[in-house]
Amino acid sequence: MSQLSIQKYLNELSDLKRVSGTRRESVVREAFKDLLRSIGRSHDLVFLTEYLIVTPTGAKIYVDGALVYDLRLPFGYWEAKDQEDDLDEEIAKKFTKGYPQDNILFENSNIAVLIQNKQEIMRCSVVDTEQLERLLGLFFKYQRP
């Protein structure tokens, strides 16, 4: 992973905001998705959008994206939120619904939050390239206990 990938993400995010005239999740999330897809390839992971998870109670939920190994074994997850949303409140809602808490990134194109093993490991501004690189490094170095 490199500062170059992160700078490409920030440029794409800026372009999406400028050209679309909106900051809606459904538009701007494409930039972070591309960043995860690009870095994932270098780790032999495949990025899948709208990844289905069946919770222990049998409920079906779809995370915005998942990085998986070739055998469909999930490595980590990603969930995008709107900038106007209270990110902490949205994270709590997702966990109440049964979203995975082993290795998941939440972001709203302002802030990124990494949760691993049910603990918040790190959060940072997405424009702080050094901290975002650190957060992504922790995400991609994750090893299941």
C-alpha positions, 0 to 999 in steps of 0.5 A, a space after each residue: 500500500 502506498 501514499 500514491 494509492 491514497 492520493 489517487 483515492 483522494 483525487 477520485 473523491 474530490 472529482 466525484 464530489 465536484 462533478 456530481 454536486 453531492 456528497 451522498 454515500 451512494 456516489 462518493 463511496 465509489 472512491 473508497 471502494 476502488 481504494 480497497 479493491 486496488 489494495 486488496 488485489 495486492 493481498 490476493 483478495 477479491 472485492 465483492 460489493 453488497 456481500 451477503 451475511 447470514 447472522 446467527 439468528 438467520 437474518 440476511 444483511 448486506 455489507 457494502 463490500 467484503 474482501 474475500 479469498 478465492 474460496 469465498 472466505 471473508 477477510 474483512 468488510 467495509 461499510 460506507 455511511 453518509 457524511 451527515 450521519 452520526 458515524 458512531 450511532 450508525 456503527 452501533 446500529 449495524 452491530 445491533 443488526 448483527 454486522 461482523 465485528 472481527 475486521 470491518 472498516 466504516 467510513 463516511 468520506 470524512 472519517 474512517 473507523 477500524 473495528 477488529 475483534 469487537 474493539 475500535 482499533 483506530 479512527 482518522 480523517 481520510 485526508 490525513 494520508 499518513 494516518 489513513 495509510 496506517 489504518 489501512 495497513 492495520 486492516 490488511 495485516 489482520 489475522 484471525 485469533 
